[in-house]
């Protein structure tokens, strides 16, 4: 029980850039980034300008994954003659 209280105190002492993000935080950010146009704008904004290092890294990784999926979809489209 003391470890839980101690970790909460230590978490509050950390600067905002280094505070951990909860699982719900990651889930809600992924949900936000999956909205077609508005989510992509938020994803790019968070990848370059967010104060939290964890969210900035997550947004950058999600952006990279989105670009790979887009390139794969375009490659498959050209390969199968859909374009």
PDB file of N, CA, C and O in Angstrom:
ATOM      1  N   UNK A   1       0.816  -1.184   0.000  1.00  0.00           N
ATOM      2  CA  UNK A   1       0.000   0.000   0.000  1.00  0.00           C
ATOM      3  C   UNK A   1       0.868   1.259   0.000  1.00  0.00           C
ATOM      4  O   UNK A   1       0.524   2.257  -0.634  1.00  0.00           O
ATOM      5  N   UNK A   2       1.980   1.206   0.707  1.00  0.00           N
ATOM      6  CA  UNK A   2       2.840   2.382   0.763  1.00  0.00           C
ATOM      7  C   UNK A   2       3.493   2.653  -0.583  1.00  0.00           C
ATOM      8  O   UNK A   2       3.717   3.808  -0.944  1.00  0.00           O
ATOM      9  N   UNK A   3       3.802   1.589  -1.332  1.00  0.00           N
ATOM     10  CA  UNK A   3       4.424   1.784  -2.635  1.00  0.00           C
ATOM     11  C   UNK A   3       3.502   2.532  -3.587  1.00  0.00           C
ATOM     12  O   UNK A   3       3.958   3.372  -4.364  1.00  0.00           O
ATOM     13  N   UNK A   4       2.223   2.235  -3.532  1.00  0.00           N
ATOM     14  CA  UNK A   4       1.269   2.909  -4.408  1.00  0.00           C
ATOM     15  C   UNK A   4       1.210   4.392  -4.073  1.00  0.00           C
ATOM     16  O   UNK A   4       1.243   5.238  -4.966  1.00  0.00           O
ATOM     17  N   UNK A   5       1.124   4.703  -2.796  1.00  0.00           N
ATOM     18  CA  UNK A   5       1.082   6.108  -2.396  1.00  0.00           C
ATOM     19  C   UNK A   5       2.386   6.806  -2.737  1.00  0.00           C
ATOM     20  O   UNK A   5       2.381   7.959  -3.168  1.00  0.00           O
ATOM     21  N   UNK A   6       3.499   6.117  -2.547  1.00  0.00           N
ATOM     22  CA  UNK A   6       4.790   6.711  -2.837  1.00  0.00           C
ATOM     23  C   UNK A   6       4.946   6.973  -4.331  1.00  0.00           C
ATOM     24  O   UNK A   6       5.480   8.012  -4.718  1.00  0.00           O
ATOM     25  N   UNK A   7       4.492   6.055  -5.174  1.00  0.00           N
ATOM     26  CA  UNK A   7       4.624   6.256  -6.614  1.00  0.00           C
ATOM     27  C   UNK A   7       3.751   7.410  -7.088  1.00  0.00           C
ATOM     28  O   UNK A   7       4.135   8.138  -8.003  1.00  0.00           O
ATOM     29  N   UNK A   8       2.573   7.588  -6.473  1.00  0.00           N
ATOM     30  CA  UNK A   8       1.720   8.723  -6.831  1.00  0.00           C
ATOM     31  C   UNK A   8       2.401  10.039  -6.478  1.00  0.00           C
ATOM     32  O   UNK A   8       2.312  11.011  -7.227  1.00  0.00           O
ATOM     33  N   UNK A   9       3.083  10.067  -5.334  1.00  0.00           N
ATOM     34  CA  UNK A   9       3.787  11.283  -4.932  1.00  0.00           C
ATOM     35  C   UNK A   9       4.932  11.560  -5.891  1.00  0.00           C
ATOM     36  O   UNK A   9       5.125  12.699  -6.315  1.00  0.00           O
ATOM     37  N   UNK A  10       5.687  10.535  -6.233  1.00  0.00           N
ATOM     38  CA  UNK A  10       6.800  10.695  -7.165  1.00  0.00           C
ATOM     39  C   UNK A  10       6.280  11.132  -8.530  1.00  0.00           C
ATOM     40  O   UNK A  10       6.903  11.958  -9.198  1.00  0.00           O
ATOM     41  N   UNK A  11       5.144  10.583  -8.946  1.00  0.00           N
ATOM     42  CA  UNK A  11       4.558  10.954 -10.233  1.00  0.00           C
ATOM     43  C   UNK A  11       4.181  12.431 -10.258  1.00  0.00           C
ATOM     44  O   UNK A  11       4.339  13.092 -11.284  1.00  0.00           O
ATOM     45  N   UNK A  12       3.690  12.947  -9.151  1.00  0.00           N
ATOM     46  CA  UNK A  12       3.306  14.359  -9.089  1.00  0.00           C
ATOM     47  C   UNK A  12       4.528  15.274  -9.078  1.00  0.00           C
ATOM     48  O   UNK A  12       4.432  16.434  -9.480  1.00  0.00           O
ATOM     49  N   UNK A  13       5.673  14.769  -8.624  1.00  0.00           N
ATOM     50  CA  UNK A  13       6.883  15.581  -8.587  1.00  0.00           C
ATOM     51  C   UNK A  13       7.572  15.678  -9.942  1.00  0.00           C
ATOM     52  O   UNK A  13       8.395  16.568 -10.160  1.00  0.00           O
ATOM     53  N   UNK A  14       7.242  14.774 -10.843  1.00  0.00           N
ATOM     54  CA  UNK A  14       7.862  14.799 -12.165  1.00  0.00           C
ATOM     55  C   UNK A  14       7.388  16.002 -12.960  1.00  0.00           C
ATOM     56  O   UNK A  14       6.255  16.449 -12.787  1.00  0.00           O
ATOM     57  N   UNK A  15       8.246  16.537 -13.837  1.00  0.00           N
ATOM     58  CA  UNK A  15       7.774  17.588 -14.744  1.00  0.00           C
ATOM     59  C   UNK A  15       6.699  17.031 -15.670  1.00  0.00           C
ATOM     60  O   UNK A  15       6.638  15.822 -15.893  1.00  0.00           O
ATOM     61  N   UNK A  16       5.860  17.895 -16.203  1.00  0.00           N
ATOM     62  CA  UNK A  16       4.734  17.458 -17.026  1.00  0.00           C
ATOM     63  C   UNK A  16       5.200  16.658 -18.245  1.00  0.00           C
ATOM     64  O   UNK A  16       4.496  15.754 -18.697  1.00  0.00           O
ATOM     65  N   UNK A  17       6.362  16.979 -18.772  1.00  0.00           N
ATOM     66  CA  UNK A  17       6.858  16.284 -19.965  1.00  0.00           C
ATOM     67  C   UNK A  17       7.179  14.821 -19.695  1.00  0.00           C
ATOM     68  O   UNK A  17       7.195  14.017 -20.627  1.00  0.00           O
ATOM     69  N   UNK A  18       7.434  14.456 -18.442  1.00  0.00           N
ATOM     70  CA  UNK A  18       7.850  13.092 -18.121  1.00  0.00           C
ATOM     71  C   UNK A  18       6.809  12.296 -17.348  1.00  0.00           C
ATOM     72  O   UNK A  18       7.071  11.151 -16.978  1.00  0.00           O
ATOM     73  N   UNK A  19       5.637  12.868 -17.093  1.00  0.00           N
ATOM     74  CA  UNK A  19       4.600  12.130 -16.370  1.00  0.00           C
ATOM     75  C   UNK A  19       4.058  11.009 -17.237  1.00  0.00           C
ATOM     76  O   UNK A  19       3.838  11.202 -18.433  1.00  0.00           O
ATOM     77  N   UNK A  20       3.841   9.840 -16.650  1.00  0.00           N
ATOM     78  CA  UNK A  20       3.330   8.712 -17.439  1.00  0.00           C
ATOM     79  C   UNK A  20       1.896   8.949 -17.906  1.00  0.00           C
ATOM     80  O   UNK A  20       1.132   9.685 -17.281  1.00  0.00           O
ATOM     81  N   UNK A  21       1.555   8.312 -19.011  1.00  0.00           N
ATOM     82  CA  UNK A  21       0.214   8.404 -19.581  1.00  0.00           C
ATOM     83  C   UNK A  21      -0.503   7.095 -19.271  1.00  0.00           C
ATOM     84  O   UNK A  21       0.088   6.019 -19.363  1.00  0.00           O
ATOM     85  N   UNK A  22      -1.759   7.191 -18.909  1.00  0.00           N
ATOM     86  CA  UNK A  22      -2.521   5.989 -18.567  1.00  0.00           C
ATOM     87  C   UNK A  22      -2.891   5.217 -19.831  1.00  0.00           C
ATOM     88  O   UNK A  22      -2.767   5.719 -20.948  1.00  0.00           O
ATOM     89  N   UNK A  23      -3.337   4.013 -19.628  1.00  0.00           N
ATOM     90  CA  UNK A  23      -3.801   3.206 -20.760  1.00  0.00           C
ATOM     91  C   UNK A  23      -4.977   3.849 -21.474  1.00  0.00           C
ATOM     92  O   UNK A  23      -5.065   3.815 -22.702  1.00  0.00           O
ATOM     93  N   UNK A  24      -5.890   4.442 -20.687  1.00  0.00           N
ATOM     94  CA  UNK A  24      -7.020   5.147 -21.291  1.00  0.00           C
ATOM     95  C   UNK A  24      -6.546   6.338 -22.110  1.00  0.00           C
ATOM     96  O   UNK A  24      -7.143   6.662 -23.137  1.00  0.00           O
ATOM     97  N   UNK A  25      -5.476   6.994 -21.666  1.00  0.00           N
ATOM     98  CA  UNK A  25      -4.937   8.124 -22.420  1.00  0.00           C
ATOM     99  C   UNK A  25      -4.460   7.691 -23.796  1.00  0.00           C
ATOM    100  O   UNK A  25      -4.748   8.344 -24.799  1.00  0.00           O
ATOM    101  N   UNK A  26      -3.722   6.577 -23.835  1.00  0.00           N
ATOM    102  CA  UNK A  26      -3.268   6.058 -25.125  1.00  0.00           C
ATOM    103  C   UNK A  26      -4.446   5.623 -25.994  1.00  0.00           C
ATOM    104  O   UNK A  26      -4.467   5.881 -27.197  1.00  0.00           O
ATOM    105  N   UNK A  27      -5.422   4.962 -25.378  1.00  0.00           N
ATOM    106  CA  UNK A  27      -6.591   4.505 -26.129  1.00  0.00           C
ATOM    107  C   UNK A  27      -7.351   5.679 -26.733  1.00  0.00           C
ATOM    108  O   UNK A  27      -7.723   5.638 -27.906  1.00  0.00           O
ATOM    109  N   UNK A  28      -7.583   6.715 -25.951  1.00  0.00           N
ATOM    110  CA  UNK A  28      -8.330   7.866 -26.452  1.00  0.00           C
ATOM    111  C   UNK A  28      -7.553   8.644 -27.509  1.00  0.00           C
ATOM    112  O   UNK A  28      -8.146   9.183 -28.444  1.00  0.00           O
ATOM    113  N   UNK A  29      -6.227   8.707 -27.367  1.00  0.00           N
ATOM    114  CA  UNK A  29      -5.435   9.358 -28.410  1.00  0.00           C
ATOM    115  C   UNK A  29      -5.488   8.546 -29.708  1.00  0.00           C
ATOM    116  O   UNK A  29      -5.603   9.123 -30.789  1.00  0.00           O
ATOM    117  N   UNK A  30      -5.407   7.223 -29.613  1.00  0.00           N
ATOM    118  CA  UNK A  30      -5.512   6.386 -30.815  1.00  0.00           C
ATOM    119  C   UNK A  30      -6.879   6.536 -31.459  1.00  0.00           C
ATOM    120  O   UNK A  30      -6.991   6.560 -32.685  1.00  0.00           O
ATOM    121  N   UNK A  31      -7.911   6.637 -30.646  1.00  0.00           N
ATOM    122  CA  UNK A  31      -9.259   6.851 -31.170  1.00  0.00           C
ATOM    123  C   UNK A  31      -9.359   8.205 -31.862  1.00  0.00           C
ATOM    124  O   UNK A  31      -9.977   8.315 -32.921  1.00  0.00           O
ATOM    125  N   UNK A  32      -8.762   9.225 -31.281  1.00  0.00           N
ATOM    126  CA  UNK A  32      -8.761  10.555 -31.888  1.00  0.00           C
ATOM    127  C   UNK A  32      -8.000  10.550 -33.211  1.00  0.00           C
ATOM    128  O   UNK A  32      -8.456  11.143 -34.189  1.00  0.00           O
ATOM    129  N   UNK A  33      -6.847   9.889 -33.249  1.00  0.00           N
ATOM    130  CA  UNK A  33      -6.030   9.883 -34.461  1.00  0.00           C
ATOM    131  C   UNK A  33      -6.668   9.091 -35.590  1.00  0.00           C
ATOM    132  O   UNK A  33      -6.305   9.290 -36.750  1.00  0.00           O
ATOM    133  N   UNK A  34      -7.596   8.213 -35.295  1.00  0.00           N
ATOM    134  CA  UNK A  34      -8.219   7.408 -36.345  1.00  0.00           C
ATOM    135  C   UNK A  34      -9.382   8.123 -37.028  1.00  0.00           C
ATOM    136  O   UNK A  34      -9.932   7.595 -37.995  1.00  0.00           O
ATOM    137  N   UNK A  35      -9.772   9.302 -36.558  1.00  0.00           N
ATOM    138  CA  UNK A  35     -10.793  10.098 -37.249  1.00  0.00           C
ATOM    139  C   UNK A  35     -10.147  10.646 -38.521  1.00  0.00           C
ATOM    140  O   UNK A  35      -9.055  11.210 -38.446  1.00  0.00           O
ATOM    141  N   UNK A  36     -10.783  10.500 -39.692  1.00  0.00           N
ATOM    142  CA  UNK A  36     -10.107  10.777 -40.953  1.00  0.00           C
ATOM    143  C   UNK A  36      -9.336  12.088 -41.090  1.00  0.00           C
ATOM    144  O   UNK A  36      -8.113  12.009 -41.201  1.00  0.00           O
ATOM    145  N   UNK A  37      -9.893  13.224 -41.093  1.00  0.00           N
ATOM    146  CA  UNK A  37      -9.115  14.437 -41.377  1.00  0.00           C
ATOM    147  C   UNK A  37      -8.710  15.154 -40.095  1.00  0.00           C
ATOM    148  O   UNK A  37      -7.551  15.538 -39.933  1.00  0.00           O
ATOM    149  N   UNK A  38      -9.646  15.333 -39.202  1.00  0.00           N
ATOM    150  CA  UNK A  38      -9.368  16.051 -37.958  1.00  0.00           C
ATOM    151  C   UNK A  38      -8.342  15.291 -37.121  1.00  0.00           C
ATOM    152  O   UNK A  38      -7.462  15.901 -36.513  1.00  0.00           O
ATOM    153  N   UNK A  39      -8.451  13.984 -37.087  1.00  0.00           N
ATOM    154  CA  UNK A  39      -7.511  13.172 -36.328  1.00  0.00           C
ATOM    155  C   UNK A  39      -6.099  13.255 -36.871  1.00  0.00           C
ATOM    156  O   UNK A  39      -5.133  13.253 -36.108  1.00  0.00           O
ATOM    157  N   UNK A  40      -5.978  13.328 -38.177  1.00  0.00           N
ATOM    158  CA  UNK A  40      -4.643  13.439 -38.780  1.00  0.00           C
ATOM    159  C   UNK A  40      -4.006  14.783 -38.435  1.00  0.00           C
ATOM    160  O   UNK A  40      -2.799  14.863 -38.207  1.00  0.00           O
ATOM    161  N   UNK A  41      -4.814  15.828 -38.398  1.00  0.00           N
ATOM    162  CA  UNK A  41      -4.292  17.144 -38.019  1.00  0.00           C
ATOM    163  C   UNK A  41      -3.812  17.109 -36.567  1.00  0.00           C
ATOM    164  O   UNK A  41      -2.728  17.601 -36.254  1.00  0.00           O
ATOM    165  N   UNK A  42      -4.628  16.522 -35.678  1.00  0.00           N
ATOM    166  CA  UNK A  42      -4.218  16.398 -34.284  1.00  0.00           C
ATOM    167  C   UNK A  42      -2.978  15.522 -34.149  1.00  0.00           C
ATOM    168  O   UNK A  42      -2.105  15.811 -33.330  1.00  0.00           O
ATOM    169  N   UNK A  43      -2.890  14.462 -34.936  1.00  0.00           N
ATOM    170  CA  UNK A  43      -1.746  13.560 -34.864  1.00  0.00           C
ATOM    171  C   UNK A  43      -0.461  14.300 -35.231  1.00  0.00           C
ATOM    172  O   UNK A  43       0.549  14.163 -34.542  1.00  0.00           O
ATOM    173  N   UNK A  44      -0.492  15.066 -36.290  1.00  0.00           N
ATOM    174  CA  UNK A  44       0.697  15.813 -36.708  1.00  0.00           C
ATOM    175  C   UNK A  44       1.034  16.891 -35.686  1.00  0.00           C
ATOM    176  O   UNK A  44       2.204  17.109 -35.371  1.00  0.00           O
ATOM    177  N   UNK A  45       0.004  17.567 -35.167  1.00  0.00           N
ATOM    178  CA  UNK A  45       0.248  18.595 -34.154  1.00  0.00           C
ATOM    179  C   UNK A  45       0.854  17.998 -32.890  1.00  0.00           C
ATOM    180  O   UNK A  45       1.778  18.577 -32.319  1.00  0.00           O
ATOM    181  N   UNK A  46       0.353  16.858 -32.447  1.00  0.00           N
ATOM    182  CA  UNK A  46       0.900  16.230 -31.248  1.00  0.00           C
ATOM    183  C   UNK A  46       2.296  15.662 -31.506  1.00  0.00           C
ATOM    184  O   UNK A  46       3.130  15.646 -30.602  1.00  0.00           O
ATOM    185  N   UNK A  47       2.553  15.206 -32.707  1.00  0.00           N
ATOM    186  CA  UNK A  47       3.871  14.637 -33.010  1.00  0.00           C
ATOM    187  C   UNK A  47       4.968  15.698 -32.985  1.00  0.00           C
ATOM    188  O   UNK A  47       6.122  15.391 -32.685  1.00  0.00           O
ATOM    189  N   UNK A  48       4.619  16.931 -33.296  1.00  0.00           N
ATOM    190  CA  UNK A  48       5.645  17.970 -33.361  1.00  0.00           C
ATOM    191  C   UNK A  48       5.618  18.958 -32.204  1.00  0.00           C
ATOM    192  O   UNK A  48       6.635  19.593 -31.927  1.00  0.00           O
ATOM    193  N   UNK A  49       4.481  19.111 -31.515  1.00  0.00           N
ATOM    194  CA  UNK A  49       4.403  20.209 -30.561  1.00  0.00           C
ATOM    195  C   UNK A  49       3.897  19.834 -29.175  1.00  0.00           C
ATOM    196  O   UNK A  49       3.774  20.726 -28.335  1.00  0.00           O
ATOM    197  N   UNK A  50       3.600  18.594 -28.888  1.00  0.00           N
ATOM    198  CA  UNK A  50       3.033  18.268 -27.585  1.00  0.00           C
ATOM    199  C   UNK A  50       4.107  18.355 -26.504  1.00  0.00           C
ATOM    200  O   UNK A  50       5.274  18.046 -26.748  1.00  0.00           O
ATOM    201  N   UNK A  51       3.704  18.777 -25.316  1.00  0.00           N
ATOM    202  CA  UNK A  51       4.649  18.934 -24.213  1.00  0.00           C
ATOM    203  C   UNK A  51       5.032  17.597 -23.588  1.00  0.00           C
ATOM    204  O   UNK A  51       6.134  17.460 -23.056  1.00  0.00           O
ATOM    205  N   UNK A  52       4.154  16.626 -23.644  1.00  0.00           N
ATOM    206  CA  UNK A  52       4.429  15.318 -23.064  1.00  0.00           C
ATOM    207  C   UNK A  52       5.250  14.481 -24.045  1.00  0.00           C
ATOM    208  O   UNK A  52       4.847  14.274 -25.190  1.00  0.00           O
ATOM    209  N   UNK A  53       6.392  14.009 -23.587  1.00  0.00           N
ATOM    210  CA  UNK A  53       7.253  13.204 -24.460  1.00  0.00           C
ATOM    211  C   UNK A  53       6.588  11.900 -24.854  1.00  0.00           C
ATOM    212  O   UNK A  53       6.795  11.409 -25.964  1.00  0.00           O
ATOM    213  N   UNK A  54       5.790  11.334 -23.957  1.00  0.00           N
ATOM    214  CA  UNK A  54       5.144  10.055 -24.239  1.00  0.00           C
ATOM    215  C   UNK A  54       4.103  10.207 -25.346  1.00  0.00           C
ATOM    216  O   UNK A  54       4.034   9.377 -26.252  1.00  0.00           O
ATOM    217  N   UNK A  55       3.304  11.252 -25.274  1.00  0.00           N
ATOM    218  CA  UNK A  55       2.289  11.476 -26.306  1.00  0.00           C
ATOM    219  C   UNK A  55       2.956  11.870 -27.616  1.00  0.00           C
ATOM    220  O   UNK A  55       2.495  11.472 -28.686  1.00  0.00           O
ATOM    221  N   UNK A  56       4.033  12.643 -27.550  1.00  0.00           N
ATOM    222  CA  UNK A  56       4.748  13.029 -28.768  1.00  0.00           C
ATOM    223  C   UNK A  56       5.327  11.795 -29.460  1.00  0.00           C
ATOM    224  O   UNK A  56       5.252  11.680 -30.683  1.00  0.00           O
ATOM    225  N   UNK A  57       5.896  10.885 -28.694  1.00  0.00           N
ATOM    226  CA  UNK A  57       6.442   9.658 -29.277  1.00  0.00           C
ATOM    227  C   UNK A  57       5.336   8.763 -29.832  1.00  0.00           C
ATOM    228  O   UNK A  57       5.485   8.179 -30.905  1.00  0.00           O
ATOM    229  N   UNK A  58       4.231   8.658 -29.103  1.00  0.00           N
ATOM    230  CA  UNK A  58       3.106   7.845 -29.565  1.00  0.00           C
ATOM    231  C   UNK A  58       2.523   8.417 -30.853  1.00  0.00           C
ATOM    232  O   UNK A  58       2.219   7.667 -31.781  1.00  0.00           O
ATOM    233  N   UNK A  59       2.364   9.735 -30.916  1.00  0.00           N
ATOM    234  CA  UNK A  59       1.817  10.368 -32.120  1.00  0.00           C
ATOM    235  C   UNK A  59       2.769  10.187 -33.302  1.00  0.00           C
ATOM    236  O   UNK A  59       2.321   9.955 -34.425  1.00  0.00           O
ATOM    237  N   UNK A  60       4.066  10.290 -33.062  1.00  0.00           N
ATOM    238  CA  UNK A  60       5.028  10.071 -34.138  1.00  0.00           C
ATOM    239  C   UNK A  60       4.994   8.644 -34.657  1.00  0.00           C
ATOM    240  O   UNK A  60       5.053   8.417 -35.866  1.00  0.00           O
ATOM    241  N   UNK A  61       4.897   7.684 -33.747  1.00  0.00           N
ATOM    242  CA  UNK A  61       4.817   6.281 -34.155  1.00  0.00           C
ATOM    243  C   UNK A  61       3.523   5.994 -34.902  1.00  0.00           C
ATOM    244  O   UNK A  61       3.524   5.252 -35.885  1.00  0.00           O
ATOM    245  N   UNK A  62       2.421   6.575 -34.444  1.00  0.00           N
ATOM    246  CA  UNK A  62       1.131   6.382 -35.114  1.00  0.00           C
ATOM    247  C   UNK A  62       1.148   7.024 -36.501  1.00  0.00           C
ATOM    248  O   UNK A  62       0.571   6.488 -37.447  1.00  0.00           O
ATOM    249  N   UNK A  63       1.815   8.177 -36.615  1.00  0.00           N
ATOM    250  CA  UNK A  63       1.952   8.851 -37.913  1.00  0.00           C
ATOM    251  C   UNK A  63       2.776   7.986 -38.871  1.00  0.00           C
ATOM    252  O   UNK A  63       2.424   7.837 -40.041  1.00  0.00           O
ATOM    253  N   UNK A  64       3.859   7.425 -38.372  1.00  0.00           N
ATOM    254  CA  UNK A  64       4.698   6.555 -39.188  1.00  0.00           C
ATOM    255  C   UNK A  64       3.927   5.319 -39.642  1.00  0.00           C
ATOM    256  O   UNK A  64       4.028   4.914 -40.800  1.00  0.00           O
ATOM    257  N   UNK A  65       3.162   4.722 -38.738  1.00  0.00           N
ATOM    258  CA  UNK A  65       2.348   3.559 -39.077  1.00  0.00           C
ATOM    259  C   UNK A  65       1.288   3.915 -40.124  1.00  0.00           C
ATOM    260  O   UNK A  65       1.019   3.127 -41.030  1.00  0.00           O
ATOM    261  N   UNK A  66       0.694   5.093 -39.996  1.00  0.00           N
ATOM    262  CA  UNK A  66      -0.302   5.545 -40.971  1.00  0.00           C
ATOM    263  C   UNK A  66       0.330   5.732 -42.345  1.00  0.00           C
ATOM    264  O   UNK A  66      -0.263   5.355 -43.356  1.00  0.00           O
ATOM    265  N   UNK A  67       1.521   6.307 -42.390  1.00  0.00           N
ATOM    266  CA  UNK A  67       2.206   6.495 -43.674  1.00  0.00           C
ATOM    267  C   UNK A  67       2.577   5.159 -44.314  1.00  0.00           C
ATOM    268  O   UNK A  67       2.466   5.007 -45.530  1.00  0.00           O
ATOM    269  N   UNK A  68       3.014   4.196 -43.513  1.00  0.00           N
ATOM    270  CA  UNK A  68       3.332   2.869 -44.047  1.00  0.00           C
ATOM    271  C   UNK A  68       2.075   2.198 -44.593  1.00  0.00           C
ATOM    272  O   UNK A  68       2.115   1.585 -45.660  1.00  0.00           O
ATOM    273  N   UNK A  69       0.957   2.309 -43.871  1.00  0.00           N
ATOM    274  CA  UNK A  69      -0.303   1.719 -44.339  1.00  0.00           C
ATOM    275  C   UNK A  69      -0.773   2.394 -45.624  1.00  0.00           C
ATOM    276  O   UNK A  69      -1.266   1.726 -46.532  1.00  0.00           O
ATOM    277  N   UNK A  70      -0.621   3.711 -45.703  1.00  0.00           N
ATOM    278  CA  UNK A  70      -1.009   4.440 -46.914  1.00  0.00           C
ATOM    279  C   UNK A  70      -0.135   4.036 -48.099  1.00  0.00           C
ATOM    280  O   UNK A  70      -0.638   3.842 -49.205  1.00  0.00           O
ATOM    281  N   UNK A  71       1.169   3.910 -47.871  1.00  0.00           N
ATOM    282  CA  UNK A  71       2.067   3.487 -48.945  1.00  0.00           C
ATOM    283  C   UNK A  71       1.748   2.059 -49.386  1.00  0.00           C
ATOM    284  O   UNK A  71       1.781   1.756 -50.579  1.00  0.00           O
ATOM    285  N   UNK A  72       1.444   1.192 -48.439  1.00  0.00           N
ATOM    286  CA  UNK A  72       1.070  -0.184 -48.787  1.00  0.00           C
ATOM    287  C   UNK A  72      -0.223  -0.244 -49.576  1.00  0.00           C
ATOM    288  O   UNK A  72      -0.342  -1.021 -50.523  1.00  0.00           O
ATOM    289  N   UNK A  73      -1.186   0.570 -49.191  1.00  0.00           N
ATOM    290  CA  UNK A  73      -2.460   0.600 -49.915  1.00  0.00           C
ATOM    291  C   UNK A  73      -2.273   1.145 -51.325  1.00  0.00           C
ATOM    292  O   UNK A  73      -2.855   0.620 -52.274  1.00  0.00           O
ATOM    293  N   UNK A  74      -1.472   2.186 -51.470  1.00  0.00           N
ATOM    294  CA  UNK A  74      -1.205   2.724 -52.809  1.00  0.00           C
ATOM    295  C   UNK A  74      -0.427   1.724 -53.658  1.00  0.00           C
ATOM    296  O   UNK A  74      -0.714   1.551 -54.842  1.00  0.00           O
ATOM    297  N   UNK A  75       0.562   1.065 -53.047  1.00  0.00           N
ATOM    298  CA  UNK A  75       1.319   0.053 -53.777  1.00  0.00           C
ATOM    299  C   UNK A  75       0.439  -1.096 -54.234  1.00  0.00           C
ATOM    300  O   UNK A  75       0.565  -1.561 -55.366  1.00  0.00           O
ATOM    301  N   UNK A  76      -0.447  -1.555 -53.370  1.00  0.00           N
ATOM    302  CA  UNK A  76      -1.372  -2.625 -53.749  1.00  0.00           C
ATOM    303  C   UNK A  76      -2.333  -2.151 -54.824  1.00  0.00           C
ATOM    304  O   UNK A  76      -2.690  -2.913 -55.723  1.00  0.00           O
ATOM    305  N   UNK A  77      -2.751  -0.902 -54.734  1.00  0.00           N
ATOM    306  CA  UNK A  77      -3.658  -0.353 -55.748  1.00  0.00           C
ATOM    307  C   UNK A  77      -3.015  -0.306 -57.117  1.00  0.00           C
ATOM    308  O   UNK A  77      -3.651  -0.641 -58.116  1.00  0.00           O
ATOM    309  N   UNK A  78      -1.756   0.109 -57.171  1.00  0.00           N
ATOM    310  CA  UNK A  78      -1.068   0.148 -58.463  1.00  0.00           C
ATOM    311  C   UNK A  78      -0.739  -1.256 -58.964  1.00  0.00           C
ATOM    312  O   UNK A  78      -0.807  -1.522 -60.164  1.00  0.00           O
ATOM    313  N   UNK A  79      -0.386  -2.150 -58.049  1.00  0.00           N
ATOM    314  CA  UNK A  79      -0.040  -3.510 -58.440  1.00  0.00           C
ATOM    315  C   UNK A  79      -1.240  -4.247 -59.027  1.00  0.00           C
ATOM    316  O   UNK A  79      -1.109  -4.942 -60.035  1.00  0.00           O
ATOM    317  N   UNK A  80      -2.387  -4.102 -58.413  1.00  0.00           N
ATOM    318  CA  UNK A  80      -3.582  -4.797 -58.878  1.00  0.00           C
ATOM    319  C   UNK A  80      -4.377  -4.006 -59.902  1.00  0.00           C
ATOM    320  O   UNK A  80      -5.434  -4.457 -60.344  1.00  0.00           O
ATOM    321  N   UNK A  81      -3.894  -2.846 -60.282  1.00  0.00           N
ATOM    322  CA  UNK A  81      -4.533  -2.066 -61.331  1.00  0.00           C
ATOM    323  C   UNK A  81      -5.798  -1.340 -60.913  1.00  0.00           C
ATOM    324  O   UNK A  81      -6.681  -1.112 -61.740  1.00  0.00           O
ATOM    325  N   UNK A  82      -5.899  -0.974 -59.647  1.00  0.00           N
ATOM    326  CA  UNK A  82      -7.083  -0.255 -59.190  1.00  0.00           C
ATOM    327  C   UNK A  82      -6.994   1.225 -59.520  1.00  0.00           C
ATOM    328  O   UNK A  82      -8.008   1.923 -59.504  1.00  0.00           O
ATOM    329  N   UNK A  83      -5.806   1.712 -59.818  1.00  0.00           N
ATOM    330  CA  UNK A  83      -5.623   3.133 -60.139  1.00  0.00           C
ATOM    331  C   UNK A  83      -5.264   3.304 -61.591  1.00  0.00           C
ATOM    332  O   UNK A  83      -5.070   4.430 -62.051  1.00  0.00           O
TER     333      UNK A  83
END
